[in-house]
Amino acid sequence: MIETIVLDVGETITRDDRYWASWADWLNVPRHTLSALVGAVVAQGHDNAAALRLARPGIDVAAEYDAREAVGRGERLEESDLYDDVRPALSLLQQAGVRVVIAGNQTRRAAELLRSLVLPADLIATSGEWGVAKPQPEFFQRVMAVAQAAPEQTLYVGDHPANDVFPAKAAGLRVAHLRRGPWGHLWADDPEVVAAADWRIHNLTQLAEITQS
């Protein structure tokens, strides 16, 4: 019986379109170029920030992030950045008595922006607030601490095998791999992902069915 569902953020509940478009504009490179670079580094198994370093060799990503914030061109999250199934799916889960937690590798600012959207969730937290990021085991220890349920009754939902599926499974959590975004699509049928995931889904509304099974 699943009592708590914890969801990743990027390409699980939010689209990354705006994020990468804004970086492309900031670096003065075509949006398609940066998007293609993101796809390339993802396929090679690298962190997506490697795309920024390819677009501008030697870039200090943290410094550029701060510079963008300083001139009002920093992080933004709006209703249009949410996938269409997010609110219906999370509302169904809460109505069914499931605890809903959102926890991913994002900044403190992203956590503030997510909370401002007033999502149907019991808790929203990010790695920037916790001081530890996926795939580190400590991140999933924090997940278990806020889940308020046993590991086998807690389901972690994400698109990224290395950041979501494998470390969550190693922590003893149940896992649902979401076929969404570049990572989710690229590794959807990978034998190791198929073996590790308890469920494989393509829409968040399927989570309600899982809690009833």
C-alpha positions, 0 to 999 in steps of 0.5 A: 500500500502506497501512503506517500508519493514523492515527485521529482521536479524538472521534466516530472512536474515542470517543463524545462523549455523556459529554463533552457530558452532563457539560458540560450538567450543569456548566452546569446546562442540560438535556442535550438543550438543549446537544446541540441547540446542538452540532448547530446550531453544527456545521451552521453550520460553527462549532467545537463549543465555540461551543455552550458560549458559547451556553449561557452567554454570556461563558464562559471555557471554559479556566477552566471546564475547570480548575474542573471538574478541580479538583472531580473533575468533569473529563474521563473516558474509560471502555471504554463511551466507545469505539465497539464496532468500535474494538478489533476493527478496531485489532487486525485492523490490528496483526495485519496488520502495519499501524502504528496511531496515534491522534492528535486534538484532545484535551487532555493529560489525554485522552491519559493516559485513552486510554493507560489503556485499553490500546488496540491502538495503537502510539502515542497522541498529542494536540494538547495534547501536541504544542502544535498542533491541527488543522486547522493544517498543523503538526499533520499534519507531526507526524502524518507524523513519527510515522507512520514511512511515506511520506505516500502510504502513510499513511491518516488516518481522521476524521469532520470535513471541515475538521479531518480530510479537507481538511487531511490531504489537503492534507498529502499523506496518504491520507484515509478519511472516516468517516460517524459522529457529527454531522459525519460524517453531516452532510457524508457526501455533500458533493461536496467531501468525496466528491472529497477522500476516498480512501475513505468508510467507516461502520465502522472494520473496513472499514480492514482491507479497505483495507489489503489492496486 
